[in-house]
């Protein structure tokens, strides 16, 4: 979730993993990927290899998670499971409202810098051995920030806490701003008051883990405890058959309403055709990829009655290494941007499964600017700008890295490369990599260009603009730096007047778009089929715990 990176993007179309928050990523990425996510299309059904279905069980395809430690997860595929298994102080409901979770209530000091959380006294770990206390939060947050953990997300989401960065850099024995008042009361003091602090606490890095089982584990060692974690969320992880399936069981001691109704949830993470399995009544939800979207949209098709769509708070983009020639020249970046017809990509190649992007912020997010013009599709201006920067020869050895290992990187990326060749006379090489290696190359700035996506962690412009494009953000993969943008984002970070905040973010976004560290391509939508007997399942705009709202009525 750096944040919830979308699974594998801009690759071959036709896949649809069934965890619907991930559906779009895979629909836009291709017929399955290196993470083992399922696909639609012509693949075989694997239903015969699964255990017998239980009467109150939900079955769906899911992505193969990279890691299930809340302190470490930076991808949406892992977060899908973590938010159902673990829990924290606050969360979001299906209407995207921030709600109390383990923290039943809280107060804020007059200056907005001190939060006092009052914990529920009936929250038990899954094994019922003991209840959660404020010490569990202090331990879990400090564990995430401990430099030995090597978490890529802790500083990004916990940096507002006083002393968090000092502790994360090994310069203190504890986080100054975290104080346990008593078993049911936790006090957190911030460096400066910020309107997004509670939103950031909803991110999994703030979730609690059981100190008794995590031991000396880090993000890269001794992780076997995550195969059967003793957590506090609405569901328990009961089986993780690596590369095959993940099984969750209802937490009968869950403390929020509605409590989970499903007795069991089975995620199929091996290969196969989710669409075929849906038609065979072997799974209850599936994404709809390009191979099937025309059929499902047909009002005369019986499946049309089970077809649902939803908006996503996300953005798919191409990123540049802005410190490496020739991509340190904004003219080169802008030329590549102008040479892409985003309307063609979203509405023709993707058949309307996405909305062309003019900027970073997606429609529906507070701060989205419908008046933003963006960089227009203009092949002649693109050629002129590239010539001004030094000509097509600058891009002779240019490589765009993407996650995947298929015979083709997919029609979206193929179309982009073709447009660059046609409009600029340049041949951009596509280089695929296994997903984990791809993310490592991104984190180490070992790239020229890359394709990736970002889905909101919470509904705020800060989650896109500051976290992804502030020069000091650990999640700024492009190494983009503009002091004017930094100043606007810094001001917005502590501005409590919502209209003023939005104005600051919109100013920053306009500068960012013109500087072109990214090519914003499109904002994705979800398309899914849901069985009529599945009630309460909503397609969320970003990753949040939603399975406790689902019932099976057969």
SELO-764072 format. One record per atom (N, C-alpha, C): x, y, z; residue in one letter. Coordinates in steps of 0.001 Angstrom, whole numbers, plus 500000, padded with zeros to 6 digits. Example, Ala and Ser with C-alpha at 12.3 -4.5 7.8 and 13.67 -1.06 7.14 Angstrom:
2
513190494310507800a 512300495500507800a 513200496700507800a 512850497750507080s 513670498940507140s 512900500030507870s 
This chain:
554
500772499335500000x 500000500000500000x 500914500787500000x 505750501519500441x 504993502519499766x 503552502150499741x 502444502631499087x 501126502213499510x 500661501109498640x 499319501080498529x 498745499940497876x 498975500030496398x 500171499577495959x 500444499546494541x 499467498572493910x 498898498961492802x 498020498039492103x 498845496937491488x 498221495833491348x 498890494576491104x 499880494614489960x 499488494402488771x 500406494528487652x 499636495198486549x 500200496239486036x 499408497166485266x 499897497293483847x 498969497663482986x 499285497966481601x 499758496747480832x 499462495591481333x 499864494381480635x 498735493825479817x 498791492518479527x 497812491878478660x 496430491910479259x 495439492243478451x 494067492335478914x 493433490954478943x 492446490791479785x 491675489572479796x 491629488918481143x 492430489372482075x 492400488748483384x 491401489433484272x 490931488721485265x 490035489333486230x 490119488576487527x 490961489019488448x 490918488384489738x 489645488835490412x 489161488044491318x 487815488231491788x 487721489053493045x 488828489304493698x 488783490282494772x 488550491603494068x 487343492153494212x 486928493168493251x 487765494425493326x 488349494737494477x 489202495916494525x 490417495728493637x 490801494457493405x 491942494146492557x 491497493854491132x 490209493648490930x 489721493247489613x 490230494171488526x 490084495462488741x 490466496389487684x 491931496257487350x 492777496146488361x 494209496067488092x 494532494905487186x 493897493783487441x 494221492623486638x 493500492660485309x 492283493190485284x 491601493379484007x 492463494220483082x 493120495228483634x 493961496085482815x 495350495510482626x 495638494428483349x 497008493940483295x 497172492699482466x 496216491832482472x 496388490694481601x 495919489397482178x 496092488328481415x 495581487018481759x 496366486377482863x 496221486892484039x 496980486384485169x 498337487047485205x 499041486940486324x 500340487572486423x 501238486776487336x 502397487305487588x 503378486579488373x 502965486385489811x 501963487122490259x 501506486950491626x 500535485797491760x 500220485147490657x 499325484020490718x 497880484389490730x 497533485592490371x 496144485983490370x 495424485299489243x 494141485085489449x 493355484354488475x 493063485172487252x 492500484510486260x 492184485185485026x 490851484732484517x 490306485554483626x 489136485110482922x 489571484663481545x 488648484494480661x 489024484080479327x 488937482582479182x 489912481978478506x 489808480597478063x 490505479598478974x 490989480027480129x 491686479100481004x 490754478054481573x 491301476968482094x 490481475889482629x 489894476246483988x 488829475547484365x 488297475638485715x 489119474741486628x 489305475147487871x 490058474320488813x 489180473894489978x 487870474017489797x 486951473729490894x 487067472334491446x 487431471335490609x 487518469952491068x 488643469752492071x 489599470663492107x 490741470515493007x 490513471166494362x 489354471785494566x 489086472491495812x 488342471598496791x 488458471876498093x 487645471147499076x 486164471382498819x 485330470483499340x 483887470653499178x 483454471983499766x 482516472616499107x 482022473920499549x 481121473758500769x 481269474676501718x 480393474699502881x 479176475563502601x 478134475410503400x 476855476063503098x 476911477577503221x 477713478095504139x 477778479540504355x 479178480060504021x 479657479651502856x 481006479979502412x 480951480859501172x 481778481900501168x 481957482744499987x 483245482314499295x 483148482101497974x 484342481731497210x 484615482771496136x 485867483135496003x 486264484133495029x 487744483985494723x 488130484461493559x 489552484480493228x 490219485619493984x 491496485458494244x 492245486502494915x 493675486526494445x 494359487633494660x 495774487734494291x 496650487002495291x 497801486594494861x 498776485962495742x 499504487069496500x 499332487170497820x 499925488290498559x 501439488194498629x 502080489350498640x 503529489375498818x 503905489123500270x 503142489697501202x 503433489542502628x 502181489898503413x 501975489212504539x 500788489466505352x 501127490108506692x 502282490712506781x 502660491469507974x 502189492910507786x 501285493403508629x 500769494767508447x 501852495840508464x 502946495576509143x 504024496564509229x 504765496722507916x 504579495783507010x 505428495727505826x 504691495898504513x 503416495582504460x 502714495494503182x 502635496849502487x 502998496843501208x 502935498076500422x 502117497885499155x 501461496746499016x 500736496442497781x 499282496111498085x 498439496361497093x 497011496135497276x 496675494666497410x 497447493793496757x 497137492369496836x 497283491855498259x 498305492287498972x 498478491885500374x 497433492557501268x 497158493812500998x 496225494565501839x 494830493971501828x 494415493367500698x 493094492751500615x 492854491781501762x 493861491031502133x 493729490050503201x 493983490680504572x 494983491534504641x 495368492122505921x 494202492856506567x 493425493608505787x 492333494390506380x 491202493517506906x 491131492266506455x 490118491348506963x 490613490566508169x 491929490379508284x 492510489547509338x 492932490373510548x 493468491557510307x 493985492422511372x 493067493639511543x 493339494436512561x 492571495674512751x 493394496672513544x 492899497915513544x 493629498995514198x 492705499934514943x 493163501138515168x 492393502101515953x 491150502583515215x 491283502829513897x 490182503368513106x 490090502614511790x 488963502807511097x 488762502147509815x 487795502983508982x 487348502423507861x 486352503064507014x 485166502138506831x 483965502727506725x 482801501925506377x 482617501922504861x 481558501283504384x 481358501142502945x 481051502461502259x 480628503455503035x 480373504791502479x 481596505690502569x 482737505103502899x 484029505786502989x 484079506794504132x 483258506574505144x 483320507393506350x 484332506787507315x 485152507633507925x 486065507162508958x 485250506756510175x 485509505557510708x 484738505056511844x 485681504549512933x 485217504547514179x 486015503947515248x 486162502450515010x 487321501919515348x 487529500477515269x 487859499999516683x 489089499627516960x 489418499236518335x 489343500439519265x 489629501621518736x 489409502847519516x 487915503163519492x 487284503118520643x 485840503373520706x 485533504854520594x 486366505667521244x 486223507125521179x 487618507737521263x 487690509032520990x 488939509761521170x 488658511240521332x 489611511924521950x 489553513381522062x 490832513969521494x 490727515217521078x 491867515935520525x 492107517190521341x 493350517497521574x 493688518712522324x 493281519947521541x 493239521080522223x 492815522327521575x 493683522687520382x 494968522350520434x 495848522691519322x 495873521599518241x 495115520521518458x 495010519465517457x 496198518536517384x 497134518654518318x 498371517886518226x 498410516663519134x 497438516527520041x 497435515392520966x 496101514652520853x 496181513360520560x 495003512501520459x 495005511523521629x 493877511428522317x 493718510464523396x 492662509453522979x 493091508214522774x 492208507150522296x 491762506279523463x 490462506035523530x 489885505158524543x 489499503853523854x 490150502777524247x 489993501507523560x 488783500731524080x 488193499951523190x 487147499023523624x 487774497989524560x 487020497584525562x 487569496625526527x 487150495191526233x 486563494969525033x 486080493623524699x 486731493079523429x 487898493608523066x 488575493155521856x 489583492071522232x 489333490873521723x 490196489730522021x 491028489373520798x 492226488841521045x 492961488224519958x 492197486980519507x 492476486542518289x 491715485447517693x 491715484182518549x 492788483909519281x 492829482691520089x 492133482852521434x 491554484049521679x 490798484354522912x 491656484298524167x 492974484314524008x 493858484166525170x 493932485425526018x 493730486578525407x 493758487821526174x 493159488934525342x 492851490038526005x 492271491165525287x 493355492165524887x 493002493014523978x 493911494037523462x 494004495186524460x 495223495698524638x 495433496854525499x 496245497915524750x 496387499047525384x 497145500143524770x 498598499750524539x 499130498862525364x 500504498407525176x 500685497704523833x 499630497039523353x 499723496362522057x 499903497364520925x 499271498505521045x 499445499527520010x 500828500152520077x 501285500436521285x 502631500998521401x 503663500027520822x 503541498753521181x 504478497765520654x 504404497679519131x 503197497603518592x 503040497364517157x 503518498540516325x 503211499760516765x 503647500936516017x 505164501081516093x 505724500882517279x 507183500984517408x 507881499849516663x 507270498682516632x 507842497585515843x 507908497976514370x 506836498549513851x 506819498938512439x 507892499974512132x 508121500898513063x 509090501971512853x 510527501559513152x 510701500428513809x 512050499998514169x 512894499833512909x 514069500433512854x 514861500362511620x 515224498946511206x 515299498017512156x 515638496646511792x 514520495971510993x 513292496522511066x 512177495932510326x 512309496138508824x 512982497225508420x 513150497560507002x 511810497770506304x 510848498324507024x 509546498628506429x 509665499817505489x 509047499689504309x 509048500803503357x 507857501733503566x 506958501374504494x 505742502163504656x 505630502861506008x 506389502412506994x 506200502940508347x 506419504448508417x 507522504921507867x 507798506354507934x 506795507163507135x 506269506593506062x 505329507316505196x 504029507610505933x 503542506635506714x 502223506777507331x 502263507120508811x 503425507012509439x 503525507281510875x 504404508480511188x 504836509195510154x 505800510279510357x 505237511475511089x 503910511577511205x 503326512703511935x 503534512580513447x 503758511374513932x 503883511155515371x 505208511739515872x 505138512451516967x 506339513091517512x 507409512056517837x 508580512265517303x 509695511371517556x 509716510115516703x 508752509947515805x 508696508723514993x 509919508600514095x 510292509680513443x 511423509611512524x 512741509461513272x 512840510093514433x 514050509934515253x 514230508478515652x 513134507852516074x 513185506434516451x 513493505561515228x 512856505873514098x 513044505068512891x 514477505130512376x 515193506156512756x 516591506302512333x 517568505808513395x 517031505125514403x 517878504521515413x 518463505489516409x 517834506653516575x 518391507689517442x 517626507841518760x 516712506912519027x 515951506946520282x 515532505530520636x 515240505292521919x 514862503961522395x 513367503709522286x 512574504758522141x 511136504618521970x 510611505842521231x 509372505765520779x 508762506897520083x 508213507864521123x 508742509056521126x 508394510036522154x 506899510306522212x 506249510338521065x 504840510753521014x 503829509673521321x 504259508475521704x 503318507402522045x 503399507141523537x 502271507291524225x 502265507116525682x 501072506263526096x 501347505209526841x 500297504369527405x 499882504964528736x 498648505441528809x 498163506027530057x 497671504926530992x 496881504017530442x 496491502801531168x 496110501771530116x 495627500620530546x 495357499526529608x 494391499918528509x 493488500850528806x 492447501209527843x 492634502587527231x 493757503236527489x 493937504610527030x 495315504789526414x 495317505282525184x 496546505519524445x 496599506987524031x 497724507619524292x 497902509020523899x 498966509109522808x 498627509812521726x 499574510019520631x 499716511517520397x 500962511991520468x 501265513399520247x 501943513552518892x 501499514543518123x 502030514770516788x 503105515851516807x 503946515836515801x 504902516930515615x 504158518226515342x 503164518161514464x 502297519295514148x 500903518739513863x 499895519504514192x 498529519077513893x 498335518964512383x 497657517910511970x 497375517709510554x 495995517087510399x 495238517498509397x 493881516965509237x 493830515533508725x 494963514974508297x 494927513621507727x 495451512557508681x 495759512911509919x 496372511929510813x 495480510709511034x 494199510922511308x 493316509781511546x 493164508935510289x 493115509588509126x 493085508834507880x 494306507921507774x 495470508464508081x 496699507683507958x 496742506528508961x 496063506696510104x 496009505605511079x 495188504419510583x 494406504626509528x 493627503508508977x 494497502580508147x 495725502997507841x 496609502181507024x 497121500997507847x 497276499809507250x 497651498615508019x 498905498722508865x 499829499612508526x 501058499707509318x 500768500066510772x 499565500614511053x 499179500951512428x 498412499828513114x 498127498746512408x 497371497644512998x 498200496929514076x 497497496269514978x 498210495579516043x 498529494139515655x 499668493679516164x 500082492287516044x 500319491762517449x 500382490442517568x 500581489810518868x 502080489717519149x 502522490462520143x 503948490496520490x 504481489109520797x 503617488238521298x 504061486905521700x 504460486036520511x 503940486346519321x 504224485460518188x 505160486062517147x 505260487388517067x 506065487965515983x 507558487867516268x 507938487786517534x 509341487604517886x 510244488645517259x 511335488173516664x 512311489054516034x 512108489134514520x 510923488811514062x 510665488834512624x 510826490238512060x 511177490298510793x 511261491562510072x 510453491405508790x 510503492410507964x 509783492332506688x 510403491310505741x 511614490864506061x 512321489967505153x 512847488702505815x 512493488477507079x 512986487283507756x 511995486825508814x 511991485518509073x 511149484917510117x 509672485287509954x 509179485192508742x 507811485630508454x 506789484505508532x 507171483319508966x 506230482200508955x 505027482431509871x 505158483298510852x 504026483575511727x 502832484131510956x 503087484749509814x 501990485340509041x 501133484284508352x 501566483017508346x 500751481963507746x 499582481576508637x 499634481950509906x 498526481680510839x 498578482705511969x 498365483966511654x 498557485030512648x 497454485069513699x 497836485432514892x 496885485629515983x 496528487106516010x 495476487465515300x 495159488870515070x 493826489227515726x 493175490287515228x 491961490805515873x 490861491169514889x 491071490952513599x 490113491390512594x 488864490537512521x 487959490867511609x 486681490153511518x 486810488690511099x 487941488328510469x 488142486952510030x 489514486450510478x 489585485143510711x 490840484480511065x 491411483799509830x 492715483860509676x 493377483098508630x 493575481670509150x 492881480714508529x 492946479333509003x 493791478448508109x 493937478801506841x 494792478011505958x 495356478889504858x 496652478763504636x 497325479442503538x 498088478368502782x 497445477788501777x 498090476805500918x 498812477578499826x 500110477733499989x 500888478627499133x 500662478309497658x 500326479352496919x 500108479210495493x 498789478565495126x 497945478242496113x 496687477563495820x 495469478327496341x 495385478495497655x 494204479142498215x 494508479710499592x 493673480651499987x 493689481224501327x 492294481058501900x 492207480529503113x 490909480315503748x 490805481144505025x 489694481856505138x 489403482655506316x 488176482086507012x 488146482253508319x 487023481780509126x 486505482941509965x 485215482966510187x 484587484047510952x 485163484131512359x 485458485355512792x 485871485615514170x 484619485765515013x 484304484740515791x 483059484751516564x 483094485759517709x 484277486285518019x 484392487285519094x 484511488709518546x 484194488892517278x 484407490217516690x 483533491252517380x 484037492436517513x 483516493447518422x 482684494544517755x 482676494642516423x 481910495681515741x 480637495097515141x 479675495987514888x 478457495606514179x 478453496252512791x 478047495505511755x 477640494103511836x 478840493181511993x 478655492162512822x 479678491125512938x 479626490269511678x 480702489583511350x 480693488764510140x 479596487702510185x 478954487515509046x 477928486488508908x 478484485235508244x 479431485404507329x 480001484273506602x 480793483378507551x 480573482077507452x 481367481155508255x 482767480996507687x 482878481116506360x 484155480839505706x 484254481637504425x 485460482072504120x 485767482733502851x 486975482021502256x 486836481575501013x 487947480916500333x 488370481742499140x 489630482158499140x 490226482858498004x 491047481849497199x 490765481759495921x 491525480880495038x 492642481711494422x 493888481337494689x 495008482140494214x 495840481416493172x 495421480212492800x 496112479518491723x 495543479960490383x 496183479573489307x 495715479959487988x 494397479288487631x 493765479756486590x 492488479223486159x 491596480340485682x 490458479973485178x 489529480960484646x 488441481265485659x 488497482436486269x 487475482820487233x 486119482968486554x 486126483436485322x 484858483625484615x 484191482273484358x 484966481293483915x 484423479952483695x 483917479362484999x 484677479543486063x 484252479021487356x 482984479711487834x 482846480993487535x 481621481698487897x 480436481102487149x 480610480856485868x 479526480265485085x 479184478862485566x 480183478163486139x 479962476817486664x 479524476812488124x 479231478010488676x 478815478152490076x 479864477655491059x 481128477772490685x 482224477366491561x 482785478532492360x 482582479752491887x 482901480957492654x 481699481886492587x 481642482812493529x 480460483653493695x 480615485056493135x 481845485446492879x 482132486785492357x 483267486642491364x 483201487369490274x 484323487400489336x 484436488779488714x 485627489143488386x 485814490322487572x 485500489999486117x 485273491027485342x 484959490860483920x 486029491574483114x 486771490805482321x 487820491362481494x 487348491644480079x 488263492071479253x 487901492469477892x 487381491317477054x 487799490105477365x 487313488977476591x 485808488797476717x 485241489277477824x 483835489002478113x 482988490253478316x 483602491424478306x 482852492618478691x 481718492928477724x 481931492739476428x 480866493026475460x 479673492108475684x 479966490840475914x 478888489883476167x 478106490252477419x 478795490569478505x 478131490830479777x 477345492132479740x 477796493085478957x 477078494359478854x 475786494247478045x 475626493184477291x 474447492994476443x 473216492765477323x 472198493627477238x 471000493462478079x 470296492131477856x 470521491510476709x 469873490227476428x 470646489038476986x 471830489290477525x 472644488236478116x 472183487986479553x 471870486736479925x 471408486469481306x 472362486977482385x 473675486935482119x 474627487406483117x 474544488911483348x 473934489627482438x 473831491083482580x 473118491475483864x 472186490655484315x 471443490955485542x 472329490880486774x 473487490221486654x 474408490069487780x 475629490974487640x 475608491848486645x 476746492700486317x 476691493985487123x 477805494329487782x 477892495575488542x 479172496298488155x 479129497607488235x 480310498418487986x 480516499358489159x 481705499853489282x 482004500776490374x 483169501673490025x 483166502851490614x 484265503788490424x 485392503440491388x 486598503714490967x 487770503460491789x 488541504758492002x 489068504930493189x 489932506077493470x 491365505661493163x 491708505685491885x 493025505214491479x 493527505991490279x 494768505750489945x 495350506321488738x 496398505348488216x 496376505130486915x 497394504330486237x 498311505305485502x 499607505040485542x 500526506040485016x 501821505408484553x 502564506169483767x 503952505863483439x 504809506822484239x 505816506296484915x 506724507135485686x 508096507185485050x 508784508296485236x 510130508497484690x 511140508641485824x 512341508186485584x 513443508493486485x 513923509902486138x 513455510872486907x 513696512273486566x 515127512725486850x 515960511835487393x 517355512186487631x 518291511573486593x 517726510794485675x 518559510121484683x 518267510662483287x 519307511114482545x 519093511560481169x 518528510415480315x 517670510718479348x 517184512054478978x 515937512477479743x 515534511651480746x 514264511915481419x 514384512961482519x 515586513503482703x 515736514661483576x 515308515935482876x 514999515841481596x 514547516971480783x 513025516898480648x 512328517888481212x 510867517883481177x 510333517899479749x 511112518430478804x 510645518457477415x 510505517046476866x 511424516166477206x 511348514767476762x 510122514097477378x 509922514329478659x 508780513715479348x 507468514228478777x 507402515521478539x 506174516100477991x 505925515600476570x 506981515435475789x 506817514945474415x 506232513533474417x 506742512673475285x 506204511317475373x 504749511335475833x 504420512280476702x 503048512443477170x 502137512887476026x 502544513917475302x 501727514445474198x 501508513428473091x 502404512455472977x 502318511488471887x 501354510343472176x 500768510311473374x 499838509246473726x 498400509734473681x 497570508996472980x 496144509285472902x 495453508523474029x 495216509195475138x 494651508519476305x 493186508146476109x 492497508927475293x 491113508576474984x 491067507247474230x 491998507055473317x 492090505789472589x 492362504642473553x 493279504837474492x 493628503778475432x 492430503409476307x 491761504419476850x 490692504156477817x 489410503659477156x 489051504266476048x 487734503989475470x 487745502978474337x 488882502809473687x 488959501828472604x 489691500569473049x 490941500725473443x 491709499559473866x 491061498910475086x 490651499714476044x 490048499199477274x 488524499174477241x 487936499537476111x 486490499448475909x 485691500109477027x 486156501270477467x 485425502029478470x 485576501517479888x 486514500615480117x 486763500148481482x 487583501151482288x 487882502275481705x 488666503308482385x 488252504670481851x 488627505705482584x 488385507093482193x 489727507747481898x 489876508422480747x 491163509076480455x 491547510039481573x 492823510041481919x 493309510896483004x 493945512157482441x 493579513286483013x 494233514555482696x 495215514962483781x 495014514394484958x 495892514711486073x 496083513503486954x 496570513754488155x 496877512686489103x 495643512252489877x 494833513199490342x 493715512907491227x 492539512332490447x 491930511251490951x 490821510624490237x 489490511312490502x 488543511191489587x 487188511689489846x 486621511046491099x 485886511843491877x 485302511340493114x 486140511600494337x 487419511932494146x 488281512244495281x 488144513730495615x 487977514094496885x 487971515514497232x 489248516186496723x 489081517254495972x 490222517928495366x 490351517669493881x 489609516678493360x 489635516438491918x 489210517711491190x 489969518059490159x 489745519311489448x 489244519029488032x 487937519118487793x 487413518836486452x 487848519857485412x 488333521022485868x 488776522058484931x 490230521892484510x 490929520949485118x 492337520739484773x 492436520260483325x 493211520964482517x 493311520625481104x 494314519519480835x 495339519417481646x 496342518403481432x 497186518681480197x 497976517699479809x 498797517803478601x 498034517149477461x 497695517881476411x 496817517341475367x 497550516367474446x 496765515558473766x 497300514692472713x 497571515563471499x 498848515707471142x 499236516590470039x 500534516064469432x 500433515129468475x 501639514501467916x 502638515492467324x 502152516517466634x 503075517467466023x 503832518261467092x 503102518736468087x 503766519454469180x 504735518540469920x 504390517257470029x 505281516302470685x 506579516152469894x 506473516048468563x 507675515927467738x 508539517183467844x 507885518330467806x 508626519593467896x 509366519694469236x 508698519286470297x 509294519393471629x 510466518421471774x 510311517221471242x 511406516257471303x 512591516726470465x 512327517307469302x 513406517857468469x 514145518971469215x 513387519796469896x 513989520892470668x 514906520354471764x 514520519215472346x 515319518635473431x 516541517886472927x 516584517571471643x 517734516838471106x 517386515788470079x 516087515522469879x 515664514619468818x 515430513188469272x 514858512373468397x 514503510987468726x 515675510126469177x 516888510469468733x 518048509655469115x 518240509599470636x 517709510584471335x 517819510586472798x 517199509330473407x 516230508752472704x 515471507636473252x 515841506302472621x 517006506241471973x 517417505018471285x 517481503814472219x 517926504003473425x 518098502881474354x 517073502896475483x 515961503588475279x 514977503734476354x 514246502418476612x 514059502118477896x 513386500888478323x 512288501257479310x 511117500657479129x 510058500779480118x 509908499421480785x 510011499392482117x 509897498117482829x 508465497942483320x 507995496704483241x 506634496374483641x 506664495032484367x 505713494793485272x 505642493481485909x 504968492479484981x 505447491256484995x 504839490221484182x 505873489327483548x 505377488268482867x 506274487343482195x 505614486704480991x 504562487332480478x 503827486743479371x 504533486925478049x 503941486287477016x 504496486404475668x 504405487840475168x 503397488562475657x 503260489975475321x 502956490747476590x 503363491990476614x 503065492824477781x 501624493297477776x 500909493051476669x 499494493371476631x 499150494506475701x 497876494582475301x 497472495547474286x 497602497009474681x 497451497326475966x 497584498730476372x 499022499191476169x 499943498424476712x 501346498796476565x 501788498699475107x 501294497684474396x 501612497576472968x 501134498813472217x 499948499299472551x 499410500488471889x 500242501716472217x 500693501824473463x 501516502972473839x 502826502994473060x 503475501839472998x 504744501761472272x 504539502070470797x 503415501592470252x 503117501865468846x 502869503351468609x 502182504007469523x 501930505447469393x 503233506236469481x 504120505833470375x 505415506526470464x 506218506352469175x 506150505155468596x 506881504921467363x 506279505723466211x 504953505709466134x 504272506404465038x 504411507914465145x 504255508433466347x 504201509885466517x 505559510538466753x 506511509772467271x 507825510347467579x 508968509676466844x 508692508535466229x 509759507813465545x 510745507172466496x 510284506788467707x 511170506164468685x 510667504764469007x 511597503872469300x 511254502503469663x 511611502280471130x 510598502277471966x 510786502051473392x 510734500541473652x 511761500016474296x 511806498582474587x 511011498278475858x 510212497221475799x 509467496749476965x 510264495655477648x 510440495781478942x 511185494780479706x 510316494322480875x 509953493032480875x 509107492483481930x 509950491894483054x 509395491932484266x 510088491372485431x 509066490783486385x 509472489764487122x 508629489220488181x 508268490343489144x 507055490278489689x 506497491422490402x 507391491898491543x 507895490962492349x 508760491364493453x 510034492033492977x 510631491510491923x 511842492123491368x 511532493483490754x 510366493577490135x 509934494857489574x 509859495921490665x 509215495585491791x 509095496553492884x 510464496901493464x 511358495906493524x 512701496192494028x 513408497192493116x 513300496994491799x 513928497932490864x 513348499332491024x 512039499409491246x 511406500720491452x 511959501365492727x 512006500608493813x 512478501154495083x 513937501605495007x 514726500926494176x 516145501253494059x 516440502205492897x 515392502749492272x 515537503673491140x 516344503058490000x 516198501754489839x 516901501044488779x 515991500937487555x 515692502070486950x 514782502115485814x 514948503433485079x 514434503467483864x 514281504709483110x 512811505128483099x 511953504154482741x 510515504361482734x 509874503108483336x 508699503268483928x 507974502120484463x 506480502364484337x 505708501300484403x 504246501425484450x 503765500919485795x 502833501630486376x 502373501285487710x 501012501937487934x 500383501582489023x 499120502200489402x 499095502484490878x 498234503376491270x 498115503775492680x 496644503839493030x 496266503163494094x 494889503227494577x 494898503881495948x 493875504657496217x 493842505431497460x 493917504511498680x 494604504985499695x 494557504363501016x 493445504988501840x 493130506230501537x 492072506979502194x 491688508116501249x 490471508641501371x 489961509599500385x 490455511026500615x 491723511254500326x 492289512578500512x 493385512801499476x 493456514016498932x 494447514329497902x 495872514161498410x 496070514323499720x 497409514147500289x 497966512763499992x 497073511778499954x 497483510396499735x 498038510168498337x 497715511028497402x 498255510945496052x 499427511903495865x 499183513177496126x 500162514197495739x 501368514252496659x 501131514258497971x 502273514333498893x 503018513000498954x 502269511924499117x 502922510629499302x 503655510186498045x 503147510516496881x 503779510043495651x 504724511049495001x 504575512357495301x 505294513336494490x 505995514435495283x 505944514376496599x 506754515293497402x 508202514826497334x 509134515747497220x 510538515362497019x 511095514553498185x 510527514725499384x 511051514021500549x 510275512745500876x 509325512399500053x 508543511196500322x 509302509950499898x 509278508938500764x 509917507664500425x 509196506955499293x 507980507367498992x 507202506746497917x 507275507519496605x 508154508476496532x 508337509254495303x 509328508503494413x 508823507492493684x 509714506629492910x 510422507374491792x 509792508403491257x 510376509116490117x 511481510076490527x 511664510283491836x 512666511217492372x 512385512647491924x 511133512912491624x 510701514252491207x 510909515255492330x 511385516436491978x 511622517469492976x 511318518839492392x 510405519545493037x 510085520918492675x 509794521675493963x 510653522622494361x 510455523328495630x 509103524008495743x 508571524496494628x 507262525151494678x 506169524144495027x 506260522961494447x 505293521910494769x 505436521495496225x 506658521289496681x 506881520920498081x 506264521943499031x 506442523227498731x 505913524278499609x 504391524228499663x 503752524013498517x 502291523920498484x 501805522702499267x 502484521568499093x 502080520356499786x 502326520453501285x 503412521099501667x 503688521302503092x 502619522183503725x 502214523210503007x 501172524095503528x 499842523359503647x 499513522561502644x 498253521825502663x 498218520798503785x 499368520273504134x 499448519209505144x 498916519671506494x 499065520942506812x 498637521445508118x 497475522436508019x 496862522516506847x 495730523433506634x 494426522708506964x 493666523234507907x 492431522579508329x 491201523117507597x 491309524245506927x 490191524741506122x 490136523928504832x 489061523177504643x 489002522226503537x 489075522915502181x 488405524030502009x 488454524742500727x 489870525228500429x 490533525735501458x 491903526208501265x 492836525046500943x 492639523917501605x 493463522732501310x 493300522310499855x 492071522229499415x 491812521791498042x 492451522734497041x 492384524026497310x 493001524999496404x 494516524772496332x 495129524502497461x 496575524245497480x 496920522975496698x 496136521924496896x 496402520683496177x 496193520845494675x 495193521600494301x 494958521794492865x 496070522615492220x 496589523583492947x 497740524330492435x 498945523411492260x 499185522575493261x 500321521653493184x 500145520667492035x 498932520147491874x 498696519166490809x 498940519768489431x 498528521001489222x 498722521632487916x 500212521767487588x 501011522134488576x 502462522236488349x 503045520854488053x 502628519858488830x 503122518497488638x 502804517998487235x 501578518201486806x 501179517734485477x 502036518388484400x 502302519658484526x 503117520360483531x 504584519928483580x 505079519573484774x 506454519074484900x 506597517660484354x 505498516917484364x 505411515580483759x 506397514542484308x 506537514411485637x 507281513248486143x 506514511951485889x 505219512082485727x 504322510987485366x 503656511304484030x 503225510257483354x 502183510372482337x 500935509750482958x 500008510548483486x 498754509959483977x 497972509421482778x 497628508143482824x 496995507505481670x 495479507425481801x 495026506807482870x 493578506673483051x 493265506311484494x 492003506502484839x 491470506112486135x 490542504923485893x 490806503846486573x 490088502615486281x 488734502516486958x 487897501694486370x 486608501330486937x 486620499820487187x 485727499358488057x 485599497923488247x 484377497422487502x 484491496222486980x 483378495518486351x 483377494110486917x 482258493684487467x 482219492405488157x 480860491754487998x 480841490453488220x 479614489675488315x 479491489168489742x 478305489316490314x 478051488876491685x 476788488027491673x 476873486844492248x 475732485940492282x 474559486569493033x 473327486292492578x 472152486918493213x 472007486580494693x 472543485450495133x 472395485066496532x 473445485712497435x 474363486478496858x 475364487196497655x 474823488588497944x 474511488850499191x 473962490144499602x 475017490946500352x 474983492262500151x 475824493155500935x 477217493375500392x 477553492689499285x 478889492912498724x 478870494171497880x 479694495119498233x 479827496350497469x 481226496439496883x 481307497058495727x 482600497278495099x 483196498534495716x 484166498410496611x 484692499593497286x 485609500399496375x 485733501677496685x 486582502554495877x 488055502377496190x 488361501779497323x 489737501443497671x 489689500297498665x 490846499785499040x 490896498603499904x 490380498947501297x 489345498246501722x 488826498393503077x 488160497081503482x 487993496836504782x 487374495580505217x 485883495576504907x 485464494752503945x 484057494779503544x 483361493424503640x 484082492368503978x 483453491048503975x 482503490838505152x 482658491615506212x 481742491433507342x 480335491916507025x 480176492634505934x 478863493107505518x 478145492115504597x 478820491034504211x 478313490117503189x 477569488953503838x 476439488575503221x 475697487387503641x 475405486523502428x 475248485224502676x 474853484261501652x 473409483863501935x 472545484058500965x 471129483740501132x 470678482792500023x 470894481512500247x 470485480497499279x 469217479815499756x 
